[in-house]
């Protein structure tokens, strides 16, 4: 199981497109959840922050081993998601993986994460 929290910087001037992106994900949640199953993604959460004049998106995820990579998916949701990604995420900024210090998942939940 992989538990991650990663920070990505948004390109300057793309906040309105990020609004559209997040609204797209929220508005198509039924289909989004279908794609998560193939990725063995148990939890995926996106956080948003303005810090020192820059906008960042943070991805928190709990994922099982051996799932499909979103980058290779042909599902229309994933293709649209990746198009938003390419338009909004700054490739000049190296993503920052925060260090996992403690993972607290009850055994009854872990048992169902296969």
Helices and strands as residue ranges (DSSP letters): E 2-9, H 15-27, H 29-39, E 41-51, E 54-63, G 70-72, H 76-88, E 96-97, H 107-110
